[in-house]
């Protein structure tokens, strides 16, 4: 069971990372926008509440970083 959960955490972390990287590029209506929308739908239920709790950092969204750190700690505790 721990192996399955660790794998899910790993893939969720990759989706968060993909969302962060895709946010650096402008939206042009191409296939990347489909991936961006998919990644947003998957991650927003977790990142949104964290973003509302974190203080504003001058336009810098640190919620993906915080969530990835927490997921890393959880994943390490499963081993």
N, C-alpha and C positions, 0 to 999 in steps of 0.2 A: 504493500500500500504506500509506503514511504517513497518508493522508487517512482511510482506513478505520479504522486503529488510533486515530487522534485522535477519530473519531466514537464508537468503542466506549468510549474513556476518558471522553468527555463524558457519555455515557449512564450509565456506571457511577457517575460522580460524582453525577449526578442521583439515582440510586437510593440512594446513601449519604446524600445530603441528605434525601431523602424518609424514609428510616429514622430519621434523627436527629429530624426534625420530628414524625413519628408517635410517637416515644418520649415526647414531652411530654404526650400525651393518654392517658387511661385506656383500658384494653381493655374493650369492651362487647359483643363478639361480633357486631359489625356488619360492613359491607363494608370499613371501614378496617382491621379485623383481618386480612382477606384480603390487603390490600395490604401491611400490616406483616409478615405471615408470608412473603410473596413476597420483599419487600426483605431480610428477614433471611436467607432461604435463599441469595439471590444474593450478599450482601455478607459473610456470616460467614466463608467460607473465606479471605478476605483480612483482615478486621478482627480475627478471633480470634487468629491468631498475633501480630499487632502488639500487641494488648491484653495478651497474656501477657508480652511483652518490655518494654513501657512500665512505669515505676514507678507505683504507686498515687498518685492525686492527690486523695485525700479523697472518693472516690465519683464523681469527674468522669472520664468516659471520653474521653480525647483521641485515641483511635485513629482515629476518622473524620476528624478534622482533619489528623492526620499523613498518612494515606493520601491525602486529597484534595490536600494540598500536593505529595506525591511524584508523584501523577498529573498535576498541573498542570505540574510541571517536565518530566516525560516528554513530555507533550503539546506543550509549548513547544519542546522539542528536536526534535520531528518536523517542525516548520515550516521 
